[in-house]
């Protein structure tokens, strides 16, 4: 899959089918809890992507879903985005950790004057976060180390 590095500078890690299947099978049981929490009816999980961001890696503000008529069907169907952090952020250089690379969410406050205020989430090893796929978010540039995550989406 080609990535436009002006918008997103990240790499896809190649993992075995058994690893991919293991993660997918662990995500499926979350479906009913996500439906209850977000008041949605979900059909399936789109699959998993193993991503890593090296120093300087980023992803500009974006939405994981898009209801525009000319977008691919799966982008229209995404309802809940999942990010699993495989390593954590550290204040200082530390083996296995990264600096920077915060997952920042926008539009969490309903006040129009706060629409552009971002709320950063500090990654921790094993942290799973689920959020509405239409929510504007970004990954800030990684300052040092490598940031490893798994991402997936639950569909309507």
N, C-alpha and C positions, 0 to 999 in steps of 0.2 A: 504494500500500500504506500503510495507516494504521499509525503507530507510537505506542505508549503512552509518552509522554515522562516518565512516572514511572519507567519501567524502562530506557528507551533514548532518548537524545536525539541523533539522527543524521539525515542526509538522504541520499536516493538521488540520485545525479547521473544525468542523462539523457545517454547517449552514442549515437553513431550505431550502426546495426546492424553496419556494417563493423568498427568498433572492438570491439564486443562479440564478433563472430565471430573477429576476429584473436586476442583474448585466449583465447577458448575453444580455438581450434586450437593455441595454444602450450601450453595446460595438458594436453591429451590425451596428448602423449608422456610426461608424468610418470607416467602410470598404472602402468606396469610397475615403475618404481623405487619408487613408493609401496607397491605390492603386496609387493615384496620387503622393504622396510624395516619395514612394519607387519604382515607375515605375514597378508595379507588377499587375498581375491579381489574385485576391484572391477569394476563393470559400466560405469559412465559418469560423466560430470561433470554436475552439476545445472544449471550455467549460471553466470553471473557477475553480481555486484552491485558497482557503483561507489558507494562510500560516502564521505561527508565529515562530519567532526565540527568544528563551529565552537567558539569559546570557550564553555566550559561544557558541551560535548557529552560524553556518556559512554554506557556500556552496563553495567548492573549484572551481577554474576556470573551466568553462565548456561552451559548446554550446548547445542551445536548439534544434537545428536541426542536423541531421546527414545523409549524403547521402550514407553511407556505405550500401552495399547490404544486410548485415545480420541484419540490424536494423529494428525495427517495422515501418510499413508504415507511421504512423502518425509523427514519427520523421523525416522522409524524406520530408513530406509535409509541415512542419512548415516553414513559411516564415517571419512572423513578430511576435515578442514577445511583450507582454504588461505587465507592472508592474504598479500597482496602490498602492500608499502608503496610509495606513489608519491612520498612526500616523507619527510624525516627529522625527528627530534626534535633540538632544540638547547637548550643550557643557557641561552642568552640569546636575546632576540628577534632574529630573523634572517629576511630575506625568503625566502619559500618554505618555511620550517620552522615547526614548532609546538612548544609546550612542554606538558608533562604528557601525557595521552593514552596512557600506557603500556598495552601488552597484558600483562595479569597472569594467570599460570597458577597453579592451586591443585591440591593432591593429587599433586604430582610425587614427593614423598617418601612412602614406604610406612609410615612411623612414624605411628601414630595421633595422637601429640602434635603432629605437624607438619601435619596435614590442612588446617588453616586458614592455613598460611603461604603467602603469595603470592610468586611469582617474576616480577618485571617484565621485559619485553623492550623494549629501546629500539629504536624504529623507525629504519630507515636506508633511504634511497632505493634502490629496487630489491630490497630484501630480500624473499624468499619464505619463508614458514614453513608447514610442514604439521604437523598434530597430530591425535590421535584426536578425533573429533567429540564423544565422551562426556566429554572433559576439561573440568572447570569452569574458566572464564576470564571476564575482564571487560576493559573499556576504561575506564581511569581518566579523570576529567574533564580536558578540554583547558584549559590555563591561558591560552595565547595562540596566535594563528595559527589555521590550519586543517589538520586531519589528513586526508589522502587515502589510501584503500586500495581494493583490489579483493578481494572475498571470493568463495569458491566451495566446493563440497563434492563429493567423490567418493562414489559410492553403492555399496552391496553388490550 
